[in-house]
Each structure stands twice: as C-alpha cells, then as structure tokens.
Amino acid sequence: MSIYEAYLHVLDAQAGIKMLSELPMQIDVEIDDYVNKHIEGFFEHLDIATIPLSQVSKFNVSFESFKDDGLMVADLFYDVMQKCEEIKACDLMCLKFSREDRNYLGFLKLNFRTSYAHAVELEENLIANKIIRQVTTLPYKSQKVEEGFLIDLDQNIILIKDKTVTVDGNKDKYIMTHVLDNQAALTEKRKIDRVTKSAEKMIEKYEDQPMIKKAQMRKVITEQLEESGSIDIDEVVRTCFETTAAREAYVQEIEEKGIETESITLNEAQRKKLKRTQRIKTASGVEIILPYEYVSRSENLAIENHPDGSVSISLRNLGELL
C-alpha cells in the first residue's frame, strides 16, 4: 500500500472543538505502518458494508479534490456528532492511497480512548510522582478502527464500518444515514446471519434433529463461502431440508426478507474469519464447543430428553485425547 497524502482533523463536538488541518501530515515509517494496519481491517473483517458510489449523491470525489473532500467529510462528521453524545470524539484521518493497483480515499475515525500516564511534579521542592488520566490518545495499532469508510475510485464502491446510535430520536447507522445520506446497507456478516437464522427457524419447525441439522446447514454454508466466497441457496435447500414443505417454507422466508444471496461476496481474508464451531450451553453451566464437521454427523452426537426436563448429551467417535 502506498500513501500519497494524509490530513488529520480533530473533532470533539462535546467540547466544541473542530480543528481542521490546512497542511498534510508527515508520514514516516511508523505512521505508515500504523495506518496500514487499520486500512487492512476494511478488507479482512466481516462487519463491513459495501454500497455503490453512485448511491451517494453528495459525493463528487477524486484524487485531485482530495483535500477539499476531506474538509467536507470532517464537517459532515462534526454535524452529526453535535446531535449525538454516543459518537465519540476523534481524530479523523483523511488519506489518499493506492492498494493492489487501485486508488482509494480513506476516512478513518480514530476515536479517543482513556489511558493513564505518570506525571512528575514538584511540591515544596520534593518530587511527587502521580498518575494522570489522558483522554485524547488514539487506538493502538492492534485495535480495530471502530468507524470510517473507504472509497474505491476504480470500482466506484464505498466500504463502510459503521455504528448504530440514536440521532434525533431514531436509531441509525450514522455514517450511512447522516454522513453519506444513504439507506443502511447490510454487512456481509449480517447477510450471512440472515440466511443462517432463517434456515435455523425452518429447521426448528420441520426437522426432527434440529441441532444436527443446524450444524449440517452451517457446515454447508461455511464450505461454500470458503470455496467460492458466496452462498448457493439451492444447494442449502437440497442438503439441509428433508421435506418439500420445509424447502418451500425456507425459500419463501428468504424471498420475504429480501435476502439476495448473490450479493454476498467474501474475499480470501474475510473467509478466514468465518465461524466454524457450534457452542452448546446448558442450564447447569456446562459449555461444549464442537466443530460443525463433527456435529453434522448424526452418529457422533446423541441428545436425550428426560421426563424431568433434563437433557443428556452423548459424544462418540472423539478419537484419542491430546
């Protein structure tokens, strides 16, 4: 990744501070590494929403107008921050960069965090070491950026990491709704969750061994996403539902919720983040974590319900203990 230019704007609506930088930052090796780590999160995590740039009418951005674009975005963030105390004070880092032969504009909201440091003071000519609270330090390099967006100028898409807050009495994804002035789009994670939760609902209603069937369904979907980065609903229907009634009910559920599985696309880094285990938790506090691959085979797992309401779980074919 190559960073061509960067500006840092200080936004703290609660304190009434908006300090917009007129000169670009100096990018040394350490700052370059810090920015790279945060940028890569937009291509690795599943909680990123994607919309076409054409859906955002107020943006007419380009490499050439980058400085002015950053000032406009900073004003938009500050305006919504004034309306909502939930949105944290931050440094807004505006970036012009390239990655894998594509040009991007990036707007990373680096939220202030509370940290502590020592302070050395003199009291009556004696040294007094104290701990002081600092609230304007930025996220660590290892932490994820909580909010922000990237504009892919070559593919004309926007990658958004957003947060739900209450603005004017309404709960909204505030970057999507108030900064970009667009309807909220679903992240890849939310799309996958809708497909799997709809399937679980039908499995509970129609299938005899719901836990095993759920594991089979999640295994099929995970394998599809790992192999192609997308979901084939026809294969999920064929594999996971035994009866025509269950299959038709699931397809109807998908259609009614407006789930477009062809819009689900994961890159290689995102596929590595997929969940591959099923958690079983009981009222007695016992918790078991099992791979989908294991649970999806009926010969491995048996669940027995007793008249007193208790449940017994038997695990077979575990292999040797490690």
N, C-alpha and C positions, 0 to 999 in steps of 0.2 A: 504494500500500500504506500502511496506517495501523497503527502500532504503539501499542497501548494500555498495555502493561505489560511489563517485562523484568527478569529476575533473572540474576545471574552467579554460578555456583558453581565453586570451584576444586577440581579433583580430580587428585591426584598420588599414586597408590597406592604407587609405589616409595619415595617419601619419607614415606609415611604421613600425607599431608595431605588432609583433606577439610574445606574451609571453605565452609559453606552460607550464602548471603546471606539476611538477615532483612528487608532493605529493598530495594525496587525500584531499578533504575538510573535515572539521569537521562539521557534521550535527547535529545541536541542534534542539530543538523543534520548534523554529520559522522558521528556514530554511526548516525543514521538511514540515511544513505547507505551506510555500511559494511554494516549489517545487510541492507538491501535487495539489495545485490549478491549476498550469499551466499544469501539466500532464493530469488532468481530462478533460481539454479542447479538447484533441485529441479524447476523447470518447463521447463528448457531441455535438460538433458543426458539421454542415453540410459541411463545406469547407475543409474537409479532404479527400485526395485521398489515395487509397489503391492499392498496387501492390504486386505480389508475390516476395519473397526474391530471388527466383531463376532467376528473370529477371535482377538482378544487379550482373554482373559477377565479379566486382572488390571487392565485399564484401565477406569475408570468416570469419564472426564474431562469437564470442562465449563469454560465461561468463568468460572463462579463459583468453582470449586475450583482455579483455575489455580496459585496459589502452592503449595498442598499437593501438587498433581500434579507440579510441578517438583521439589520436595524428594524425592518418591518416585522420580522418574526419575533424579535425581542419585545416590541410594542404589543403584539398580539398576546404573548405570554403574560406580560405585565397587566394588561387589561383584565384578563380572566383571573389572575392571581388577586386582584383587588376585590373581586366578587366572592372569593372562596378562601377561607383561612386554612382549609385542608391542604392546599397546594403549597409545598414547602418553598422557602426562599432558596435561591440557587445562583450559580454562575452558569449562564447559557453560553456554551461553546459552539460557535458557528465555524464550520470547516468546509473548505473546498479541497477535494481529494480525488484520487483515482484508485481503483481496486480491480484487479483482473481485467484490465483494458476497458473499464467503464468509468465514466465521470460521475461524481456524486457531489451533492451538497448535503452537509450533515448539521443537525441542530440537536446537541446533547445537553439535557438539563441535568447539571451536576448539583444535586441537592446538598445543601449544607448539612453536616452532621455534628453532633455534640461529641467533643473529645476533651481530654484533660491533659494539662501540662504543668510542669513546675515553674514557679516564679521565684526569683531571688530578690529579696528586699532588705533594706537596712532599717532597723528600728533602734534608735539611740546608739548608733554605731555598732550594733550587733547584727549579724546575718540571720535572717528569718526566712527559711525555705517554706514555700506554701504551694498548694495545689490550686490551680485556677481552671475554670470551665471555659472552653472555647466552643463557639457555635458556628464558625464560618469555615471549618475545614471541609475539604472535598472528599468524595468517595475514594476508598482505596482502589488501587489498580485491579485487585482481585474481586471487587464488588461489581455487581451489575448496575448499569445506568437504569434508574427507575422509570424515566420518561424521556421522550425525544422522538425524532424522526429523521430518516434519510431520504433524499430524493435521488433516484437513479435517472440521470438525464438521458441515458442512452435507451433504456427500456421504457421511460416515461411512467414510472411507478413510484409510489411512496411507501416506505417501510416504517411502521409506526409502533412504538412501545408506549402504551397509554395507561391511564389510571382513572378509575371511576370515582368521582367526587360529586358533591351537591353544589350546584350553581343555580341561584335564583329559585331555590326550592325543588329543582329537578336533578335527579341522579344521572350523570352523563359521563361518557369517556371524554374528558375535557379537551384533549388535543384534537381529537377527531371532530368534535362538535363545535368548539369555540375558537380554536386556533386555525384549523383547516376548514371550518364551516361546512362539514360534511356529515352524513349519517354514519353512525358507528358501524365499522366492518368487523367481522369475526376474525380472531387469530386462528392460525392453523390448529392450535390446541383446542379451541372452542369448537371448531368444526368437527374434529375427531371425537370430542366428547359428546357432541350431539348425535353423531352416528352410533357410537357405542351405547350411550344411555337409552336411545330409542330401541336398540336391539335388546338390551337388558330388560326393558319394560315388557317387550313381547315374549321374551324367554320366560320371565316370571309368570306370565299369564297362560302360556300354552305348553311349556315343556315340563317333563317330569323331574328331571335332574338339573335344576336351574344353575347351580354352582358350576357343574361340569360344563354345561352348555355355554355359560358366560365365558369360561376360560377358553373354550374352543373358539368362540367368536372373537375374543380379544387376541388370541394367537393368530387367527387367520388375518385379522386387520393389521396386526403388527408386522407379520411376514410380508403382506402386500406393500406396506409402507416402506419396509426395509429394502424390498426388491425394486420397487418402481417409484416410490415417493407419492403414491396415490392409492385410492380405495376403489375396488371393483365391487359394487353393491350386489350385482348378480351372483358373484361367487360367494359373498357373505350369506345371501339368501339360500343358495343351494347347500352350503356346508353346514349352516347353523340352525336351520329350522326343518323339522321333520314333516309337518303337515302343511297342506295348501292354505288352510285358514291362517296359520302363523305367518307364512310367507307373504300372503296378501295383506295382512294387517301391518306387517313391518314396512312393506313398500308404501302403503297408504300413509303411515306415520311419517316416513321420510318426505313424501310429497307434501303433506300438510304443513310440515315445519319448514318447507322451502330449502331443504338441505341439498346443495349442489356438490356432490362428491367429486365431480370433475374439477372443481375449483381448488381442491386440496392438493397442494404440491409441497413436498419437503425436499430440501437439499441434503447432501450427504451428512453434513454436520448436524442438522436437525434430526435425522434418522437415529443418530447415536443417543439422542435424548429420550427416545421412546421408552415408556414403561413396559417392563417385561415380566413382572411378578404380580401375584394376587395375594392380598392380605386377608386373613381370616381372624376375626377378633371375637372373643366370647365374653359373656357377662361376668365370668369368673376372673377375667383379667388375662386369660391365656391368649397369646397372639402368635399366629403362624404365618410366615411368608413363604409362598411356593411359586415356582416358575409356571407361567401359563402352559408351557410344554408338558409339565408333569401333571397339572390339574386337568388338562383337557382329555386325558386318557382315563376312562371310567374304571379300568382295572387298578388304578393307582390310589384312588380315593373313595372311601365309603362314608356316608353320613347317615346316622341312625337317630331318628326322633323317638324319644321315650314318652310314655303316658304322662309322666310328671312334668313334661315340658322341657326337660334337659336334652342335651344332644351329645352323641358320641361320634368322634371322628377317628377313622382308621386310615393309616397311611401305609401303603405297600410298595414294594419294588424301589426302596430308597437307595439301594447299593450299600457299599461299605461306609462306615463312619470315618471321617477325616480328622 
